[in-house]
């Protein structure tokens, strides 16, 4: 059986030790066009959020040349490739990776490359990568692993709440109309991923109520994996964790953080059998 390597991209978060077992295809962020971060140079979280408070951050998807190099190195080492990418509804990275994969298949027809649209992001996509790592360790083939990952996409949920919608609106991730809801009477909206896009799930009066409702969501069914997502507000994150008993946690990557801002937190769930709602 031919060995394969698992890749993902910079919109996806993985807790240790899985982060060391999955190849990362970086995405990029910048405040000034002549200084781009994400690969050779990165910002500390503290420095990033300090700048984000003062000006808008811009993001860019994976670099096709870098993806080509990483894939070609892997193929030349004798391995096939499984790449689990952020939702195509949030980023163009999935399409870029698919384009590179097709080129590599033409150049190396004896190699197998499978690219999967996770229809999720952050720790939601990360859970699928973790599953793939475990299946690989169990001796599953590339094709068996990919088939099971595609099945599990329907079991992944993300629920999060933001304290300020301006970051999602300015990045085009939600409409201005949805953003205005959060400005009225301290209404906070629980957001989720549906068919690969961010959508409102439930309106709440205040952050505390929103976090309690996220707690109810987490307790509504049996979870195979349940993780908390930290952004930049430690107090908000600790409050979320105090309500929800999670088995993992991850710091939200700076690409997605630029679109939700520092005052956000949430959970990722992989349901054990089926969604309870």
C-alpha positions as CSV (number, residue, x, y, z in Angstrom):
1,X,0.0,0.0,0.0
2,X,1.4,3.4,-1.0
3,X,1.9,5.9,1.8
4,X,0.1,9.3,1.6
5,X,0.6,12.7,3.2
6,X,-2.1,14.8,4.6
7,X,-2.2,18.6,3.8
8,X,-4.5,21.4,4.8
9,X,-4.4,25.2,4.4
10,X,-3.9,28.3,6.6
11,X,-7.6,28.7,7.3
12,X,-7.6,25.4,9.3
13,X,-6.6,25.0,12.9
14,X,-5.2,21.8,14.5
15,X,-4.4,21.2,18.2
16,X,-1.1,19.5,19.2
17,X,0.1,16.9,18.4
18,X,-1.8,16.8,15.1
19,X,-0.4,20.1,13.9
20,X,2.9,18.4,13.5
21,X,1.5,15.5,11.4
22,X,-0.3,17.6,8.7
23,X,1.4,19.7,6.1
24,X,0.3,23.3,6.2
25,X,-0.2,25.3,3.0
26,X,-0.1,28.9,4.3
27,X,-2.5,31.7,3.5
28,X,-1.5,35.3,3.8
29,X,-2.5,38.5,5.6
30,X,-1.3,42.1,5.5
31,X,-2.1,45.6,6.6
32,X,0.2,47.2,3.9
33,X,0.6,45.6,0.5
34,X,4.4,45.8,0.7
35,X,4.6,43.7,3.9
36,X,2.8,40.3,3.6
37,X,2.7,37.8,6.5
38,X,1.8,34.1,6.7
39,X,4.8,32.2,5.4
40,X,8.4,33.4,5.8
41,X,7.4,36.2,8.2
42,X,4.5,36.1,10.7
43,X,3.2,38.5,13.3
44,X,2.7,37.6,17.0
45,X,-1.0,37.4,18.0
46,X,-0.5,40.4,20.3
47,X,1.0,42.5,17.5
48,X,-1.6,41.3,15.0
49,X,-4.6,42.3,17.2
50,X,-3.0,45.6,18.1
51,X,-2.8,46.5,14.5
52,X,-6.2,45.1,13.7
53,X,-7.7,47.5,16.3
54,X,-6.3,50.4,14.3
55,X,-6.8,49.4,10.7
56,X,-8.2,46.7,8.4
57,X,-6.4,43.5,7.6
58,X,-6.5,42.0,4.2
59,X,-6.1,38.3,3.3
60,X,-5.0,36.2,0.4
61,X,-5.3,32.5,-0.3
62,X,-2.6,29.9,-0.9
63,X,0.2,30.6,-3.3
64,X,-0.1,28.2,-6.2
65,X,3.7,28.1,-6.7
66,X,4.3,27.1,-3.1
67,X,1.5,24.5,-3.3
68,X,3.1,23.1,-6.5
69,X,6.5,22.8,-4.8
70,X,5.1,21.1,-1.7
71,X,3.0,18.7,-3.7
72,X,5.9,17.9,-6.1
73,X,8.3,17.3,-3.2
74,X,5.8,14.9,-1.7
75,X,5.2,13.0,-5.0
76,X,8.9,12.7,-5.7
77,X,9.4,11.2,-2.2
78,X,7.1,8.4,-3.3
79,X,3.9,9.5,-1.5
80,X,0.4,10.2,-2.6
81,X,-1.6,13.3,-1.3
82,X,-4.8,13.9,0.6
83,X,-5.6,17.6,1.1
84,X,-8.5,18.7,3.2
85,X,-9.2,22.4,2.4
86,X,-11.1,25.2,4.0
87,X,-14.6,25.7,2.6
88,X,-14.7,26.9,-1.0
89,X,-17.5,29.2,0.2
90,X,-15.1,31.2,2.3
91,X,-11.8,31.1,0.3
92,X,-10.5,30.6,-3.2
93,X,-7.8,28.3,-1.8
94,X,-9.7,25.1,-2.5
95,X,-10.0,26.0,-6.2
96,X,-6.3,26.9,-6.3
97,X,-5.3,23.7,-4.7
98,X,-7.5,21.7,-7.1
99,X,-5.9,23.5,-10.1
100,X,-2.4,22.6,-8.8
101,X,-3.6,19.0,-8.2
102,X,-4.8,18.6,-11.8
103,X,-1.5,19.9,-13.1
104,X,0.4,17.5,-10.9
105,X,-1.7,14.5,-12.0
106,X,-0.9,15.3,-15.6
107,X,2.8,15.5,-14.8
108,X,2.8,12.5,-12.5
109,X,0.0,10.2,-13.8
110,X,1.1,7.4,-11.5
111,X,0.4,9.4,-8.4
112,X,-2.9,10.0,-6.6
113,X,-4.0,13.4,-5.3
114,X,-7.4,13.9,-3.7
115,X,-8.5,17.4,-2.6
116,X,-11.6,17.6,-0.4
117,X,-13.7,20.7,0.3
118,X,-14.4,20.5,4.0
119,X,-17.3,23.0,3.8
120,X,-15.9,24.3,7.2
121,X,-13.0,26.2,8.6
122,X,-10.8,26.5,11.7
123,X,-11.2,23.6,14.1
124,X,-14.1,22.2,12.2
125,X,-11.9,21.4,9.2
126,X,-9.2,20.5,11.7
127,X,-11.3,17.7,13.2
128,X,-11.5,16.2,9.7
129,X,-7.7,16.4,9.4
130,X,-7.4,14.7,12.8
131,X,-9.7,11.9,11.7
132,X,-7.6,11.5,8.6
133,X,-4.4,11.2,10.6
134,X,-6.0,8.5,12.9
135,X,-7.3,6.6,9.9
136,X,-3.8,6.7,8.2
137,X,-2.3,5.3,11.5
138,X,-4.9,2.5,11.4
139,X,-3.6,1.5,7.9
140,X,-6.5,2.9,5.8
141,X,-5.7,3.6,2.2
142,X,-5.9,7.0,0.7
143,X,-9.1,6.2,-1.0
144,X,-10.7,4.6,2.1
145,X,-9.7,7.7,4.2
146,X,-11.0,10.1,1.6
147,X,-14.3,8.3,1.4
148,X,-14.8,8.4,5.2
149,X,-13.7,12.0,5.4
150,X,-16.3,13.0,2.8
151,X,-19.0,11.1,4.9
152,X,-18.0,12.9,8.1
153,X,-18.3,16.4,6.5
154,X,-22.0,16.2,7.3
155,X,-21.2,15.7,11.0
156,X,-19.1,18.8,11.4
157,X,-20.6,22.0,13.0
158,X,-19.1,25.3,14.1
159,X,-21.0,27.8,16.3
160,X,-19.4,31.1,17.3
161,X,-20.4,34.5,18.5
162,X,-18.7,37.9,17.8
163,X,-19.0,41.1,19.8
164,X,-18.5,43.3,16.8
165,X,-19.8,42.6,13.3
166,X,-17.6,45.2,11.5
167,X,-14.9,42.7,10.7
168,X,-17.2,40.2,9.1
169,X,-19.0,42.9,7.2
170,X,-15.8,44.7,5.9
171,X,-14.4,41.3,4.8
172,X,-17.6,40.4,2.9
173,X,-18.3,37.3,5.0
174,X,-21.7,38.5,6.1
175,X,-24.0,41.1,4.6
176,X,-24.3,44.6,6.1
177,X,-28.0,43.8,6.9
178,X,-26.9,40.9,9.1
179,X,-24.2,43.1,10.7
180,X,-26.7,45.7,11.7
181,X,-28.6,43.2,13.8
182,X,-25.7,43.2,16.3
183,X,-25.8,46.9,16.7
184,X,-29.4,46.9,18.0
185,X,-30.2,46.5,21.7
186,X,-27.0,44.5,22.4
187,X,-28.3,41.6,20.3
188,X,-25.5,39.1,19.7
189,X,-25.9,36.5,16.9
190,X,-24.7,33.0,17.1
191,X,-23.2,32.2,13.7
192,X,-22.7,28.9,12.1
193,X,-21.5,27.3,8.9
194,X,-24.2,26.1,6.5
195,X,-23.3,24.5,3.1
196,X,-19.9,26.1,3.5
197,X,-20.9,29.6,4.2
198,X,-21.3,31.7,7.4
199,X,-25.0,32.2,8.3
200,X,-26.9,33.5,11.4
201,X,-28.1,30.7,13.7
202,X,-29.8,32.4,16.6
203,X,-30.2,35.9,18.0
204,X,-29.4,36.5,21.7
205,X,-29.6,39.4,24.2
206,X,-26.0,39.8,25.2
207,X,-22.9,37.7,25.1
208,X,-23.7,35.7,28.3
209,X,-27.0,34.5,26.8
210,X,-25.3,33.6,23.5
211,X,-22.6,31.5,25.3
212,X,-25.3,29.7,27.3
213,X,-27.2,28.9,24.1
214,X,-23.9,27.6,22.6
215,X,-23.7,25.4,25.7
216,X,-27.2,24.0,25.0
217,X,-26.2,23.3,21.4
218,X,-23.1,21.3,22.6
219,X,-25.3,19.3,25.0
220,X,-28.0,18.5,22.5
221,X,-26.3,15.4,21.1
222,X,-23.4,13.0,21.4
223,X,-20.1,14.5,20.2
224,X,-17.2,12.5,18.9
225,X,-15.0,15.6,19.2
226,X,-15.8,18.9,20.9
227,X,-13.4,21.8,20.9
228,X,-13.2,25.4,22.0
229,X,-11.8,28.1,19.7
230,X,-9.8,31.0,21.2
231,X,-9.5,34.2,19.3
232,X,-8.1,37.2,21.1
233,X,-10.3,37.9,24.1
234,X,-9.1,35.6,26.9
235,X,-11.9,36.4,29.3
236,X,-14.6,35.6,26.7
237,X,-12.8,32.3,25.8
238,X,-12.5,31.2,29.5
239,X,-16.2,31.9,30.0
240,X,-17.0,29.7,27.0
241,X,-14.8,26.9,28.4
242,X,-16.4,27.2,31.8
243,X,-19.8,26.4,30.3
244,X,-18.7,23.7,27.8
245,X,-16.6,20.7,28.7
246,X,-14.4,20.3,25.6
247,X,-11.7,17.7,24.7
248,X,-9.6,20.0,22.7
249,X,-8.9,23.7,22.0
250,X,-7.2,25.7,19.3
251,X,-6.2,29.3,18.7
252,X,-8.0,30.7,15.7
253,X,-5.5,31.3,12.9
254,X,-4.9,34.9,12.0
255,X,-6.4,34.6,8.6
256,X,-9.9,33.9,10.0
257,X,-9.2,36.2,13.0
258,X,-8.9,39.1,10.6
259,X,-12.6,38.5,9.6
260,X,-14.1,38.0,13.0
261,X,-12.0,40.3,15.2
262,X,-10.6,39.7,18.7
263,X,-13.9,39.6,20.6
264,X,-15.1,36.3,19.4
265,X,-15.2,32.7,20.6
266,X,-17.0,29.5,19.8
267,X,-16.9,25.7,19.5
268,X,-16.4,23.1,16.8
269,X,-18.3,19.8,17.0
270,X,-18.0,16.5,15.2
271,X,-21.2,14.6,16.0
272,X,-20.8,10.9,16.7
273,X,-23.6,9.8,14.4
274,X,-25.8,12.5,13.0
275,X,-26.7,16.1,13.7
276,X,-29.3,16.3,16.5
277,X,-31.1,19.2,14.8
